[in-house]
Amino acid sequence: MSHLLCAPFVDGNDIVQLQNGDEIFPAMLKEIRAAQKTITLESFIWSSGKVSTQFVEALSERARAGVRVRIVVDTIGGLN
């Protein structure tokens, strides 16, 4: 996968391949809720609903706890 992304994997990191939202979103939320220093999130699509509410709540809680949270949402993908 590293060669497809044109970015090398960095030693000391774990890589887990996830297939769809049923696998991806719970894993992302788990890591967001465990963050201690920073969170940087980039999303090309952001829609209203149960999943986005869970992300907003988790990110907000971490920000209130002093974690530096940065989010970038694509202008067109965030119009939903």
N, C-alpha and C positions, 0 to 999 in steps of 0.2 A: 504494500500500500504506500510505503514511503516514496517509491519512484513515481507513482501516479499523482501524488500530491506535490511532488518536487520539493519536499521538505524532509530532512532526515529525522529519524526518531532520536530522542535524547536519552542517553543512559540514565537509569534510575526511575524512569516513568513506566507505568503499566499501560498496555494497550488491550482493549476489549472490543471486539467487533459486535455491534448491535444492529439488528435487522430492521426494526420498525418502531413506531411510536410506543407500542406496548412494552418494548424493551428500552428504548432510548429515554423517554421522559422520566420514568421512575429512577433510572440511574443518574440522570442529570440532577433531579431534585434531591436525591440522596447526597450528592457531592456538594450542591449549593448549600444545603442545610449543615454540612460538616465544615464549610469553609471558615478559616480562621483569620486570613489576612486580606486576600483580594478575590474578586470574582470579575471576570471579563466575559461577557456573553455577546455573541453576534448572531443575529437571526435574520434570514431573508423573508420569512413569513411569520406574521404574528396575528392571530385571530382571537377574537373574544370567545370565552367559553371556560369550561371547567379546568382544562389544562393550563391555560394562560393565567387564570386566577390563582392556581397553585404556585405557578412561577412567581407571580407578583408578590404573593404572600411570603414565600420563602426568601426572595431577594430583599424584600422590605425588612423582614425580621433580621437578616444578616446585616443589613445596613444599620439598623438600630443598635445592633450589637457591636458596631464599630468596624465591621468589615468594609473595605473600600469596594464598592460595586460600580461597574461600568457596563453599560448596555448600548449596543448599536443595533438599530432595526432599520432594514431597508425601507425607503420611503414608499415605494409602490406596494411591497409585500405587507406593510403595516397598515394599509388603508382599510382592511376588512373590519 
